[in-house]
Amino acid sequence: MSGDFSVALPSHITAQPEIIMVDRDVNSVKCNGGNLAMGHPVVYYSFDGRDQVKCLYCDRIFIKDMR
């Protein structure tokens, strides 16, 4: 069996997670998936001393901007 088995992703799904830079003084972030009705339940994440957190629903990565 041979052929091209690649699958085209829908336009709202990206191969790389979205990266969102936040102010370095931020202690927590809120994520809802960003797609209004097609998003996910609102969740909150605390940095707890880390420089980044990842949403467990949509894989968005929130990074503290240390510049």
C-alpha positions as CSV (number, residue, x, y, z in Angstrom):
1,M,0.0,0.0,0.0
2,S,1.4,3.4,-0.9
3,G,0.2,6.9,-1.2
4,D,0.0,10.2,0.6
5,F,-1.6,9.8,4.0
6,S,-1.2,13.4,5.2
7,V,-4.2,15.0,6.7
8,A,-5.0,18.7,6.3
9,L,-5.9,20.3,9.6
10,P,-8.9,22.6,9.8
11,S,-8.0,26.3,9.7
12,H,-8.7,26.9,13.4
13,I,-6.1,24.2,14.4
14,T,-2.5,25.1,14.2
15,A,0.5,22.9,14.2
16,Q,2.2,25.1,16.8
17,P,0.6,26.2,20.1
18,E,-0.2,29.8,20.4
19,I,2.3,31.7,22.5
20,I,1.0,34.7,24.6
21,M,3.4,37.0,26.3
22,V,2.3,38.6,29.5
23,D,3.7,41.2,31.8
24,R,6.4,39.9,34.1
25,D,4.5,41.1,37.2
26,V,1.5,38.9,36.3
27,N,0.8,36.1,38.8
28,S,-2.0,34.2,37.0
29,V,-3.7,34.0,33.6
30,K,-7.1,33.1,32.4
31,C,-7.7,31.0,29.2
32,N,-11.0,30.3,27.3
33,G,-9.5,28.9,24.1
34,G,-10.0,32.2,22.3
35,N,-12.5,31.0,19.8
36,L,-15.6,32.3,21.5
37,A,-18.3,29.6,21.1
38,M,-15.7,27.1,19.9
39,G,-13.3,27.7,22.8
40,H,-13.3,25.8,26.1
41,P,-14.4,26.4,29.7
42,V,-12.6,29.3,31.4
43,V,-9.6,28.1,33.3
44,Y,-7.1,30.0,35.5
45,Y,-3.5,29.1,35.9
46,S,-1.0,30.4,38.4
47,F,2.7,30.9,37.5
48,D,3.8,29.8,41.0
49,G,7.4,31.0,40.5
50,R,7.6,29.7,36.9
51,D,8.2,31.8,33.8
52,Q,5.5,30.0,31.7
53,V,2.3,28.0,32.0
54,K,0.5,25.9,29.4
55,C,-3.2,25.5,29.1
56,L,-4.3,21.9,29.5
57,Y,-7.2,22.4,27.1
58,C,-5.8,24.2,24.1
59,D,-2.0,24.0,24.6
60,R,-1.7,27.9,24.6
61,I,1.6,28.8,26.3
62,F,1.6,31.9,28.5
63,I,5.1,33.3,29.0
64,K,6.3,36.1,31.3
65,D,8.0,38.9,29.3
66,M,11.2,39.4,31.2
67,R,12.4,42.3,29.0
